[in-house]
Every structure is written in structure tokens, then in C-alpha cells.
Amino acid sequence: MNLLQTMWSISRRKSLINCPRQYILRYSRSQRFSKNTQNIINFSLNDLVIRSSRKVIHERLEDFKNGLEWSEKMISLKIRLGIKEEISSERYSAIRNSSNLKNLIHSAKNRINSLWNTNIFRRIISGQIKQWSCMDRKKFLSNGHIDIFCSPDISYKIQKRWHLLRIDFQGELRNPSDELESLAMVNWAKKNNFLPYVNSQYIVNTLKFINGKWIHNRYLPTDDLLQQSKQLLEKDVNEMNKLVGKMGPLLNLALIPLSNNRYTCKKCSFKPSCPAKNGLRISKLEQNAIEYNNAKINFESNG
């Protein structure tokens, strides 16, 4: 069975870093499926709301382009319909009237409205930015043996430069790799027939929702930084393959490290079946004991 990892995206990278076990469960199996077969993941309700919110942003922008304005009720309804499309009718029936879902939809609606009040969106809505387009995250570029999923959500032109914008509903505090992760969008854009090939014609933007507000970061690509970005992707995919290999021929999940962050556990879709469901610290101690015993057995058998 071929388990070679060939796909890179920022969400895959986050999962790899935040919780290796989550990465294995969410992403490693997907590459065993053909393009015509969907790998069904039981996303958490919070994940479903975020996935739906991304679609709502695009739909609301496209309707705005066609002269249609949305009411507050329409935003909430669209988020709810997006969730309904993502899950089974049985699961939707079980949650449709829950206070948790209602609160998450209300929060997502407010988050979208606050996004519309950011400087970038105000300039689009007011017509100051006249040339812009929504992009499809499902489109990828192939770079050697890696399929890179790093499409911007929106591309727009100001004067002679193209801006690439990615929107992150679950923004994390800035890390040293943020710039290189974001600059991967330039390599994606250069493969797009409708966008320029020259690095200096791009500016990369991210809007991340952190601690109740949208944080705007801006990056200027250089040849050196874009090369470092490519190297980061290569390193990540190598780490993904090493992680999958760690399971061994029996695909033993017990050998895959757990998260180091309790916050990651709280919002994880796989928590109900995870060894850490009753506490991360104790589970990590148990896993360390398993790894020690396995190492001891291997040492003695090879001795």
C-alpha cells in the first residue's frame, strides 16, 4: 500500500506541528483514495462552521459584484446551509436546534461582518479596489513530486502590483515560519495564466482572526525568500513521510506522538477516539512507556 505523502498545505502543516496523530488521521489516509473517491472525515462542529464561513465569504462577495446585498439573516442562513451540505442528514437533525450550533453561527456571522470592516474589504466594497477575484483553494500546483495547495482566497490589483490575500478564521500567534508559509502563494500564483510571473509584481497579505480581531500581515517576496519557502515545503513533506513511516508496516497509531498543547486537543475532531481524551499529560506518559518498551524489545532482539 502506497502511503507516500505528496500534498502540502498550510492546514496540513499546522496539523503536523500541532498534533502528529491528528495529521495521520486527517491527511495521511486521503492519499490512498482515487480522485473519484472522497475521504470522509467526521469534522467537529467548529470546523464545519469555519468551512461554511469560507464559502459564505466567496458567495457574499460574488453577490456583491452582481449588485446584491445580504441581510444579517441571509448571512446566518447561508452559514447554516453550508454546514447542512457538509454532513449527513442524521447528524444535522441531531444538532440543528442545539444552542451550541446557534452560538457558533452567531459568532461566525459577527466574524464575517468584522472582516467586512477591515481596511482591505472596505476598499473592495467602496470600489477603491476595482480589479479583484475570488480564488479556489482546491486548485493546486505541482512542483516536482509535491502538490501544493496554497491558493489565496482573493487576488486584487492596486496600481501595478497584485495582492494575494489569505483569510484564516483560526489564526495562531505569529511564528517564525509565517512569512515563508504565506509566500508559497506566490509560487502558486506564478503558475496561474491570469497572474504575472515576475516576483516583484506581488504583495502577499494575510488576515488572521486572533483574540477577537482580524490581524493584517503583509509580506514582500524576494528570490531568496521564495527559495526558502520552497525548501520549507520540501522539509515539511519529508517530515510527513517520516511520520507515516514511524507507524511501521502494521500502521500502529500508538507509535505516533500526541499533541504538546491541550488547546489543540479541545477543538480536535478525533478527540473521542484519542488516547488523550481523558487527559493529555497522562496519555503522553503512557505513550513514552510504550515507546521505551518497544525500543527495549528491538534492542534485545537485535543483541
C-alpha positions as CSV (number, residue, x, y, z in Angstrom):
1,M,0.0,0.0,0.0
2,N,1.5,3.4,-1.0
3,L,1.3,5.9,1.8
4,L,3.8,8.3,0.3
5,Q,2.9,11.9,1.3
6,T,2.9,14.3,-1.7
7,M,0.5,17.1,-0.6
8,W,1.3,20.3,1.2
9,S,-1.0,23.0,2.5
10,I,-0.8,25.4,5.5
11,S,-3.6,23.4,7.2
12,R,-1.6,20.2,6.8
13,R,1.5,21.9,8.2
14,K,-0.4,23.2,11.2
15,S,-1.7,19.8,11.9
16,L,1.7,18.2,11.5
17,I,3.2,20.7,14.0
18,N,0.3,20.9,16.5
19,C,-0.6,17.2,16.7
20,P,1.2,14.5,14.6
21,R,-1.6,12.0,15.4
22,Q,-4.2,14.4,14.1
23,Y,-2.2,14.8,10.9
24,I,-2.1,11.0,10.4
25,L,-5.8,10.6,10.9
26,R,-6.9,13.6,8.9
27,Y,-4.4,13.7,6.0
28,S,-2.2,10.6,5.6
29,R,-5.1,8.3,4.6
30,S,-6.5,10.7,2.0
31,Q,-3.7,9.9,-0.5
32,R,-4.8,6.2,-0.7
33,F,-8.0,7.3,-2.3
34,S,-8.5,7.9,-6.0
35,K,-9.6,11.3,-7.3
36,N,-13.2,10.0,-7.6
37,T,-13.4,8.7,-4.0
38,Q,-14.0,11.1,-1.2
39,N,-12.2,10.5,2.1
40,I,-14.9,11.2,4.6
41,I,-13.8,12.9,7.8
42,N,-16.1,13.5,10.7
43,F,-15.3,17.2,11.2
44,S,-16.0,18.9,14.5
45,L,-18.9,21.3,14.6
46,N,-16.4,24.2,15.0
47,D,-14.5,23.0,11.9
48,L,-17.8,22.8,9.9
49,V,-18.8,26.3,10.8
50,I,-15.4,27.6,9.6
51,R,-15.6,25.6,6.4
52,S,-19.0,27.0,5.8
53,S,-17.9,30.6,6.6
54,R,-15.2,30.5,3.9
55,K,-17.8,29.6,1.3
56,V,-20.1,32.3,2.6
57,I,-17.3,34.9,2.1
58,H,-17.0,34.0,-1.5
59,E,-20.7,33.8,-2.1
60,R,-21.3,37.2,-0.4
61,L,-18.5,38.8,-2.5
62,E,-19.8,37.4,-5.8
63,D,-23.3,38.6,-5.0
64,F,-21.9,42.0,-4.1
65,K,-20.2,42.1,-7.5
66,N,-23.6,41.4,-9.1
67,G,-25.2,44.2,-7.1
68,L,-26.9,42.0,-4.4
69,E,-26.5,43.0,-0.7
70,W,-27.1,40.4,2.1
71,S,-29.1,40.9,5.2
72,E,-28.0,39.7,8.6
73,K,-30.5,36.8,8.4
74,M,-29.1,35.8,5.0
75,I,-25.5,35.5,6.4
76,S,-26.7,33.2,9.2
77,L,-28.9,31.2,6.8
78,K,-26.0,30.7,4.4
79,I,-23.7,29.5,7.2
80,R,-26.3,27.0,8.3
81,L,-27.0,25.7,4.8
82,G,-23.2,25.3,4.3
83,I,-23.0,23.1,7.4
84,K,-26.0,21.1,6.3
85,E,-24.3,20.3,2.9
86,E,-21.2,19.0,4.7
87,I,-22.8,16.4,6.9
88,S,-25.3,13.6,6.9
89,S,-29.0,14.3,7.4
90,E,-28.9,12.3,10.6
91,R,-26.2,14.3,12.1
92,Y,-27.7,17.6,11.1
93,S,-31.1,16.6,12.6
94,A,-29.3,15.9,15.9
95,I,-27.6,19.3,16.1
96,R,-29.9,21.7,14.1
97,N,-31.6,23.2,17.2
98,S,-28.7,22.9,19.6
99,S,-27.6,26.0,21.4
100,N,-24.0,25.2,20.6
101,L,-24.7,25.4,16.8
102,K,-26.7,28.6,17.2
103,N,-23.9,30.2,19.2
104,L,-21.3,29.2,16.7
105,I,-23.3,30.5,13.8
106,H,-23.9,33.8,15.6
107,S,-20.2,34.1,16.3
108,A,-19.3,33.3,12.7
109,K,-21.7,35.9,11.4
110,N,-20.1,38.5,13.6
111,R,-16.7,37.4,12.5
112,I,-17.7,37.8,8.8
113,N,-19.2,41.2,9.5
114,S,-16.0,42.3,11.2
115,L,-14.0,41.0,8.2
116,W,-16.1,43.3,6.0
117,N,-15.0,46.2,8.2
118,T,-11.2,45.6,7.7
119,N,-9.4,48.1,5.5
120,I,-9.0,45.6,2.6
121,F,-12.6,44.7,2.4
122,R,-13.8,48.3,2.9
123,R,-11.7,49.3,-0.1
124,I,-13.2,46.4,-2.2
125,I,-16.8,47.3,-1.1
126,S,-16.3,51.0,-1.7
127,G,-14.9,50.4,-5.2
128,Q,-11.4,51.8,-4.4
129,I,-10.1,48.3,-5.4
130,K,-11.7,47.8,-8.8
131,Q,-9.9,44.6,-10.1
132,W,-10.3,41.6,-7.8
133,S,-11.3,38.0,-7.9
134,C,-12.1,35.1,-5.5
135,M,-9.8,32.1,-5.9
136,D,-10.4,28.4,-5.3
137,R,-8.5,26.7,-2.5
138,K,-9.0,23.3,-4.1
139,K,-6.8,24.2,-7.1
140,F,-3.1,23.2,-6.6
141,L,0.2,23.4,-8.4
142,S,2.6,20.5,-8.9
143,N,6.2,21.3,-8.1
144,G,8.2,18.2,-8.7
145,H,6.8,15.5,-6.5
146,I,4.7,17.8,-4.3
147,D,1.2,19.0,-5.0
148,I,0.9,22.4,-3.3
149,F,-2.4,23.7,-2.1
150,C,-1.8,27.3,-1.2
151,S,-4.2,29.3,-3.3
152,P,-5.1,32.8,-2.0
153,D,-8.7,33.4,-1.1
154,I,-8.7,36.7,-3.0
155,S,-6.4,38.3,-5.5
156,Y,-6.7,42.0,-6.2
157,K,-4.7,44.7,-8.1
158,I,-3.6,48.0,-6.7
159,Q,-1.8,50.2,-9.3
160,K,0.7,47.8,-11.0
161,R,1.0,45.2,-8.2
162,W,-1.1,42.1,-7.5
163,H,-2.0,41.4,-3.9
164,L,-2.6,37.8,-2.7
165,L,-4.9,37.5,0.4
166,R,-5.5,34.5,2.5
167,I,-8.1,34.6,5.3
168,D,-7.6,32.5,8.4
169,F,-10.5,32.0,10.8
170,Q,-8.4,30.2,13.3
171,G,-5.3,32.4,13.4
172,E,-2.5,31.5,15.7
173,L,0.1,33.8,17.3
174,R,2.8,34.6,14.8
175,N,5.6,32.1,14.4
176,P,8.9,32.3,12.6
177,S,7.6,30.4,9.6
178,D,4.6,32.6,8.9
179,E,6.3,34.6,6.2
180,L,7.6,31.5,4.3
181,E,4.3,29.7,4.6
182,S,2.4,32.7,3.2
183,L,4.9,33.3,0.4
184,A,4.1,29.9,-1.0
185,M,1.1,31.7,-2.5
186,V,3.4,33.5,-4.9
187,N,4.7,30.2,-6.4
188,W,1.1,29.1,-6.8
189,A,0.1,32.4,-8.5
190,K,3.0,32.3,-10.9
191,K,1.5,29.1,-12.4
192,N,-1.8,30.8,-13.0
193,N,-2.2,32.0,-16.5
194,F,-4.1,35.2,-15.4
195,L,-1.4,36.4,-13.0
196,P,2.1,37.7,-13.6
197,Y,5.3,35.6,-13.4
198,V,7.6,38.4,-12.0
199,N,8.1,38.2,-8.2
200,S,8.3,41.9,-7.7
201,Q,4.7,42.3,-9.0
202,Y,3.3,40.6,-5.9
203,I,2.5,41.6,-2.3
204,V,1.3,38.8,0.0
205,N,-1.3,39.6,2.7
206,T,-2.9,37.5,5.4
207,L,-5.9,38.3,7.6
208,K,-5.9,36.2,10.8
209,F,-8.6,36.2,13.4
210,I,-6.8,36.2,16.7
211,N,-8.2,37.1,20.1
212,G,-11.4,38.6,18.8
213,K,-9.9,40.7,15.9
214,W,-8.5,40.5,12.4
215,I,-4.7,40.9,12.3
216,H,-3.3,42.0,8.9
217,N,0.2,40.9,7.9
218,R,2.0,41.9,4.7
219,Y,5.0,40.3,3.0
220,L,7.1,41.2,0.1
221,P,8.6,38.3,-1.9
222,T,12.2,38.1,-2.9
223,D,14.1,35.5,-4.8
224,D,15.8,34.4,-1.7
225,L,12.7,34.2,0.4
226,L,10.8,32.3,-2.3
227,Q,13.6,29.8,-2.4
228,Q,13.5,29.4,1.4
229,S,9.7,28.9,1.1
230,K,10.2,26.0,-1.4
231,Q,12.8,24.5,1.0
232,L,10.3,24.7,3.8
233,L,7.7,22.8,1.8
234,E,10.3,20.1,0.9
235,K,11.2,19.7,4.6
236,D,7.6,19.5,5.7
237,V,6.8,16.8,3.2
238,N,9.9,14.9,4.2
239,E,8.7,15.1,7.9
240,M,5.2,13.9,6.9
241,N,6.7,10.8,5.2
242,K,8.9,10.1,8.2
243,L,5.9,10.4,10.5
244,V,3.9,7.9,8.4
245,G,6.9,5.6,8.3
246,K,7.0,5.7,12.1
247,M,3.8,3.6,12.2
248,G,5.6,0.7,10.6
249,P,4.1,-2.0,8.4
250,L,1.2,-2.6,10.8
251,L,0.2,1.1,10.8
252,N,0.4,1.3,14.6
253,L,-1.1,4.6,15.7
254,A,0.2,4.0,19.2
255,L,3.6,5.0,17.9
256,I,2.5,8.4,16.7
257,P,3.3,11.3,19.1
258,L,0.4,13.1,20.7
259,S,-0.1,16.9,20.8
260,N,2.0,19.0,23.1
261,N,-0.8,21.5,23.5
262,R,-4.0,21.0,25.4
263,Y,-5.7,23.7,23.4
264,T,-5.2,21.7,20.2
265,C,-7.0,18.7,21.9
266,K,-10.0,20.8,22.9
267,K,-11.0,21.5,19.3
268,C,-9.9,18.3,17.7
269,S,-12.4,16.2,15.7
270,F,-10.7,13.0,16.7
271,K,-10.7,13.5,20.5
272,P,-13.5,11.0,21.2
273,S,-11.2,8.1,19.9
274,C,-7.9,9.6,21.1
275,P,-5.9,8.2,24.0
276,A,-5.7,11.8,25.2
277,K,-9.5,12.2,25.6
278,N,-9.2,11.8,29.4
279,G,-6.1,13.9,29.8
280,L,-3.1,14.7,27.6
281,R,-0.4,14.6,30.3
282,I,-1.2,11.0,31.4
283,S,-1.6,9.8,27.9
284,K,1.8,11.1,26.9
285,L,3.4,9.3,29.9
286,E,1.8,6.1,28.8
287,Q,2.9,6.6,25.2
288,N,6.5,7.2,26.4
289,A,6.4,3.9,28.3
290,I,5.2,2.1,25.2
291,E,8.0,3.6,23.1
292,Y,10.5,2.6,25.8
293,N,9.3,-1.0,25.8
294,N,9.3,-1.2,22.0
295,A,12.9,0.1,21.9
296,K,13.9,-2.3,24.6
297,I,12.4,-5.3,22.7
298,N,14.1,-4.2,19.5
299,F,17.4,-3.8,21.2
300,E,17.2,-7.2,22.9
301,S,16.1,-9.0,19.7
302,N,19.0,-7.5,17.8
303,G,21.5,-8.1,20.5
